Amino acid sequence: MAKVKKKSKAKAKLKSKRAASPKLNKWVIVRKSKVHGNGCFARCDIPKGTRVIEYLGERISHKEADRRYEFDDVNNNHTFLFIADRRTVIDASFDGNEARWINHHCTGNCESETERGRVFIDALRDIRKGEELGYDYQIGRDKDDPPNVDKIYACRCDSPKCRGTMLWPAKRPAKRAKKRKAA
């Protein structure tokens, strides 16, 4: 299950040392995507169950992730942060690899698996050469989300089963009415 972390809400930019991956992944290639910006595409046919790639980047605390991006624009949904566990976030803006370019897809052909604090992307089905890889980000909702959070994290996957958002759950839970005590 994906646990992509939203960036904090604010304004300035952090300088990034977006290092290129030292070794090309044998399964994927990065190129322009119809879904969003760059995407990862199958370099060759990928069999179902294949461990395609590990999500790499600098390992930081949740507090550091919040601090690092506290001045980013609240309307920017672009993030390379992935929650590895309760204590650790992987920031692929620093020493990240091709995995950071895998786009959200409501009915993706991949899924993320977290094992011992490491995040892997596995093929859910056979993927044909040239097909774009995608998985459901399932970005968690927060009580302090801005009112336009669904617009900010709108999904562009174009799947017949698209839920319209990268957020999970898809809709904000309705507020429950308080029970009145009988007089």
C-alpha positions as CSV (number, residue, x, y, z in Angstrom):
1,M,0.0,0.0,0.0
2,A,1.3,3.4,-1.0
3,K,2.0,5.9,1.7
4,V,3.0,9.0,-0.1
5,K,3.5,12.0,2.2
6,K,2.1,15.4,1.2
7,K,4.5,18.3,1.5
8,S,3.9,20.9,4.1
9,K,2.0,24.0,3.1
10,A,3.9,27.3,2.6
11,K,6.0,29.3,0.1
12,A,9.8,29.3,-0.7
13,K,11.9,26.7,-2.5
14,L,14.6,24.4,-1.1
15,K,17.6,23.8,-3.2
16,S,17.8,20.2,-4.3
17,K,20.7,18.1,-5.3
18,R,18.7,15.9,-7.6
19,A,21.3,13.3,-8.3
20,A,21.1,10.9,-11.2
21,S,20.8,7.3,-10.4
22,P,24.2,5.7,-10.6
23,K,22.9,2.6,-12.3
24,L,20.0,2.3,-14.8
25,N,17.2,0.0,-13.8
26,K,16.7,-2.9,-16.2
27,W,12.9,-2.7,-16.1
28,V,12.1,1.0,-16.5
29,I,12.9,4.1,-18.5
30,V,11.8,7.6,-17.7
31,R,10.2,9.8,-20.3
32,K,7.3,12.3,-20.7
33,S,4.0,11.1,-19.5
34,K,0.4,11.8,-20.6
35,V,-0.6,11.4,-17.0
36,H,1.7,14.0,-15.4
37,G,5.1,15.4,-16.3
38,N,7.6,12.5,-16.4
39,G,6.7,8.9,-15.9
40,C,8.3,5.4,-15.8
41,F,7.7,3.1,-18.7
42,A,8.4,-0.6,-19.1
43,R,11.8,-1.0,-20.9
44,C,10.8,-4.5,-21.7
45,D,7.9,-6.9,-20.8
46,I,7.6,-7.2,-17.0
47,P,6.1,-10.4,-15.6
48,K,3.4,-10.2,-12.9
49,G,5.0,-10.4,-9.4
50,T,8.3,-8.8,-10.5
51,R,10.0,-6.6,-8.0
52,V,10.5,-3.7,-10.5
53,I,12.4,-1.1,-8.4
54,E,13.2,0.1,-4.9
55,Y,12.1,3.6,-4.1
56,L,15.4,5.3,-3.1
57,G,16.3,8.7,-1.6
58,E,17.5,10.4,1.5
59,R,16.1,8.8,4.6
60,I,14.8,11.5,7.0
61,S,12.4,12.0,9.9
62,H,8.8,13.1,9.4
63,K,9.8,16.3,11.3
64,E,12.6,17.0,8.9
65,A,10.3,16.3,5.9
66,D,7.9,18.9,7.3
67,R,10.6,21.4,8.0
68,R,12.3,20.9,4.6
69,Y,9.1,21.7,2.6
70,E,7.3,24.0,5.0
71,F,7.6,26.9,2.6
72,D,6.4,25.1,-0.6
73,D,3.3,26.4,-2.3
74,V,0.2,24.9,-0.7
75,N,-1.3,24.3,-4.2
76,N,1.7,22.2,-5.4
77,N,0.9,18.5,-5.4
78,H,4.3,17.4,-6.6
79,T,6.1,15.4,-4.0
80,F,9.0,12.9,-3.9
81,L,8.3,12.0,-0.3
82,F,7.4,8.4,0.6
83,I,6.6,7.2,4.1
84,A,8.7,4.2,4.9
85,D,7.6,3.7,8.5
86,R,6.5,5.6,11.7
87,R,9.9,7.3,11.9
88,T,11.2,7.5,8.4
89,V,10.3,9.3,5.2
90,I,12.2,8.7,1.9
91,D,12.9,12.0,0.1
92,A,13.7,11.1,-3.5
93,S,14.5,14.8,-4.3
94,F,17.9,13.8,-2.7
95,D,19.7,10.8,-4.2
96,G,16.5,9.5,-5.6
97,N,16.2,7.1,-8.5
98,E,13.8,6.4,-11.4
99,A,11.1,5.2,-9.0
100,R,10.3,8.8,-8.1
101,W,8.8,9.3,-11.5
102,I,6.2,6.6,-11.2
103,N,2.8,8.4,-11.4
104,H,-0.4,7.8,-9.5
105,H,-2.9,5.6,-11.1
106,C,-6.2,4.6,-9.4
107,T,-6.1,1.1,-11.0
108,G,-2.3,0.8,-11.3
109,N,-0.3,-2.0,-12.7
110,C,2.0,-1.9,-9.7
111,E,1.8,-1.6,-6.0
112,S,4.2,-0.4,-3.3
113,E,5.4,-2.9,-0.7
114,T,7.3,-1.8,2.5
115,E,9.6,-4.3,4.0
116,R,11.9,-3.5,7.0
117,G,11.7,0.2,6.2
118,R,12.5,-0.2,2.5
119,V,9.9,0.6,-0.2
120,F,9.7,-1.6,-3.3
121,I,7.5,-1.3,-6.4
122,D,6.1,-4.7,-7.6
123,A,4.2,-5.6,-10.8
124,L,0.5,-6.5,-10.0
125,R,0.1,-8.0,-13.5
126,D,2.0,-8.5,-16.7
127,I,3.2,-5.2,-18.0
128,R,3.9,-4.8,-21.7
129,K,7.0,-3.0,-23.1
130,G,6.3,0.7,-23.5
131,E,3.4,0.7,-21.0
132,E,3.5,3.4,-18.2
133,L,3.9,2.1,-14.7
134,G,1.6,3.4,-12.0
135,Y,0.3,2.7,-8.5
136,D,-2.3,4.1,-6.2
137,Y,-0.5,6.8,-4.0
138,Q,-3.3,6.7,-1.4
139,I,-2.2,10.0,0.1
140,G,-3.7,10.4,3.5
141,R,-6.1,13.2,4.3
142,D,-5.3,15.5,7.2
143,K,-7.7,17.6,9.3
144,D,-5.8,20.7,8.4
145,D,-6.0,20.2,4.6
146,P,-7.0,23.3,2.7
147,P,-10.6,23.4,1.4
148,N,-9.4,22.8,-2.2
149,V,-7.3,19.7,-1.3
150,D,-9.3,17.5,-3.7
151,K,-8.5,20.0,-6.6
152,I,-4.8,20.1,-5.6
153,Y,-4.6,16.3,-5.6
154,A,-6.9,15.7,-8.6
155,C,-6.1,12.4,-10.4
156,R,-5.4,12.5,-14.1
157,C,-5.0,8.7,-14.7
158,D,-8.0,8.5,-17.1
159,S,-9.0,5.0,-15.8
160,P,-12.6,4.0,-16.2
161,K,-12.5,3.4,-12.4
162,C,-10.7,6.7,-11.6
163,R,-11.9,8.0,-8.2
164,G,-10.9,11.6,-9.2
165,T,-8.2,12.0,-6.5
166,M,-4.9,10.7,-5.3
167,L,-6.2,11.1,-1.7
168,W,-7.4,8.3,0.5
169,P,-10.2,7.9,1.4
170,A,-11.6,9.4,-1.8
171,K,-14.1,11.6,-0.1
172,R,-13.8,13.6,3.1
173,P,-15.6,11.7,5.8
174,A,-18.9,13.5,6.6
175,K,-19.1,15.1,9.9
176,R,-21.5,13.2,12.3
177,A,-24.2,15.1,13.9
178,K,-24.0,15.2,17.7
179,K,-26.7,13.3,19.5
180,R,-29.0,15.4,21.6
181,K,-29.9,14.2,25.0
182,A,-33.5,13.8,25.7
183,A,-34.9,16.3,28.2
